[in-house]
């Protein structure tokens, strides 16, 4: 027998009802179902509507899909630090990567400890099975904040979103809003100076364990979208766009590289975890609105630049396709995606306050997802009812 | 004297403070609870104004209750409330001008506060003046209590102050602490009112 399986079998008597460590039942249960598929899923080979895969395996797939963007984000943190301090020539690849790794790791740890901690407590308290919906949110959250975001802010925001956006709705699978985006929205509205803007938030400025370089003066680096929102902007250089595709621009940790996001997106599409309809229609909606805005002369940003800059690609691939908060009906997915793209670009172009609108667009459409579903289901019912009429 | 504080009269006063709280249970008067609670001082002034107006309009309507024709009773109630609101508004302007500016239209809007009309219709029209007075005081204070809780949380975390005095020490700011900008927004007060209702329901679980 597999030693890990044996370990769990040995622990079991202690955490059952009446055991010595009953308080840790949900903790053990959570780790066991994470390591092994529980016996309660549908069996492969029999006739079932239900899939044989359980939610923890799906979650793990999404986490794997996020890894390219995360690794690239770590490298980019080091790269931006070297670029900002003028040490790009003498910085090594591994030096920059390890610097970024050390800068990002505490955020991942804080996000998981706070989020999973609350989930474990709630599961134990309500005597339910632990739900690892937070596996994905916990890795998404560090990827959508700036690298300089203080850890205590992150901890408060994670606690806020896990309790108020997830647990009070009934936990994993019941939430209306994407918890990772609620975390970001909380940070965005609570501590605007630490989250956006012309301040020094996008580039790490300090050394970590002797790695990286210290900026002598506070170095300001706006994201390309931030630059575009300022007065006197007249189009991006091809170089900026090239950097936006590879990901070597200032921005939130995981959102910059379109290539790394595309790798993850392909995995999600290939395994069928994310819906290609939602993903495609977000891009189509964004491109069409971007083209419209550009032809109306409201912005200097080309339509294809809208898709590679900021959080658009990341949101479209990983956030909009969240199966819980997006539309379930097949036609609804098109409407949902198109509107996300439309609203995101509208906010970017027409609202002078916010250079980036992807987060707000997805949260707003999360709210309407069930309404869209309702309309399509109802119209289908009406159509069939008409057909069934006796003439 | 014992009749004045009979069990029924006591219940008229205490029930709106907790089990029948106008904000937490009946979810009335929410708009002003969201609008004026970004700081503690306007929240308290607002709570007291509503208490005074509810109490005295309850008494006046209760005195008139037998003479008011049923078909025009809402108009009569409105006239009484409007008169009291105007008096309170003038008093606030005269004595606490800065708070009155902060509260702006919301003092005038007390006239549309659902708690007032609710108490007049549900209580003062059927009861004698003294219980009506207690009922008005109780409902006003129940409303004020929620406003003070929300105002306290919002001012403490949104501005780092209470009644305008700094309570979060400077070394916290030096260590990187920042005031929470979302607490200043009305959206957050809705969330706090929700949390208060949550705690209140959990506390009073048995009485449902």
Interface residues (C-beta under 8 A of the other chain):
Chain A: X150 X152 X153 X164 X168 X186 X189 X190 X191 X192 X193 X194
Chain B: X176 X177 X178 X180 X181 X182 X183 X185 X187 X191 X198
